[in-house]
Amino acid sequence: MRTEARGPAVRTAVRGPAVRAVLRWTAICVGLALVLAAGACVASYRRFSANITTDRAAERVLSADAALRPPALVPRARNVLVLAAGEAGPGGDAAVLLHVSADR
């Protein structure tokens, strides 16, 4: 009885110490790059979070007049006003009004 091999021949790769060393160093470098990228993201987040300020004087004035305001139709919905000053010349500033719905 004769058996024939069908399909492409399967090669088994023999990995020597040099290939293992290259794979090990590649894994170390990729891991280090991921750790550095995560650190840069955390540093950026902390830097930008430190730049956020709340106008406490306006908050006091608005809370004093809270009884005069009509009740909110959707209590958990939020409107956020984001103001940005740019240095790109005229028109470099931005004002964005964000509405976050109550179910988000």
DAUR-V802725 format. One record per residue. N is the residue number from 1. RES is the residue in three letters. SS is DSSP state (h for helix, s for strand, l for the rest). Layout:
BEGIN
N_RES_SS, N_RES_SS
END
This chain:
BEGIN
1_MET_l, 2_ARG_l, 3_THR_l, 4_GLU_l, 5_ALA_l, 6_ARG_l, 7_GLY_l, 8_PRO_l, 9_ALA_l, 10_VAL_l, 11_ARG_l, 12_THR_l, 13_ALA_l, 14_VAL_l, 15_ARG_l, 16_GLY_l, 17_PRO_h, 18_ALA_h, 19_VAL_h, 20_ARG_h, 21_ALA_h, 22_VAL_h, 23_LEU_h, 24_ARG_h, 25_TRP_h, 26_THR_h, 27_ALA_h, 28_ILE_h, 29_CYS_h, 30_VAL_h, 31_GLY_h, 32_LEU_h, 33_ALA_h, 34_LEU_h, 35_VAL_h, 36_LEU_h, 37_ALA_h, 38_ALA_h, 39_GLY_h, 40_ALA_h, 41_CYS_h, 42_VAL_h, 43_ALA_h, 44_SER_h, 45_TYR_h, 46_ARG_h, 47_ARG_h, 48_PHE_h, 49_SER_h, 50_ALA_h, 51_ASN_l, 52_ILE_l, 53_THR_l, 54_THR_l, 55_ASP_l, 56_ARG_h, 57_ALA_h, 58_ALA_h, 59_GLU_h, 60_ARG_h, 61_VAL_h, 62_LEU_h, 63_SER_h, 64_ALA_h, 65_ASP_l, 66_ALA_h, 67_ALA_h, 68_LEU_h, 69_ARG_l, 70_PRO_l, 71_PRO_l, 72_ALA_l, 73_LEU_l, 74_VAL_l, 75_PRO_l, 76_ARG_l, 77_ALA_l, 78_ARG_s, 79_ASN_s, 80_VAL_s, 81_LEU_s, 82_VAL_s, 83_LEU_s, 84_ALA_s, 85_ALA_l, 86_GLY_l, 87_GLU_l, 88_ALA_l, 89_GLY_l, 90_PRO_l, 91_GLY_l, 92_GLY_l, 93_ASP_l, 94_ALA_s, 95_ALA_s, 96_VAL_s, 97_LEU_s, 98_LEU_s, 99_HIS_s, 100_VAL_s, 101_SER_l, 102_ALA_l, 103_ASP_l, 104_ARG_l
END
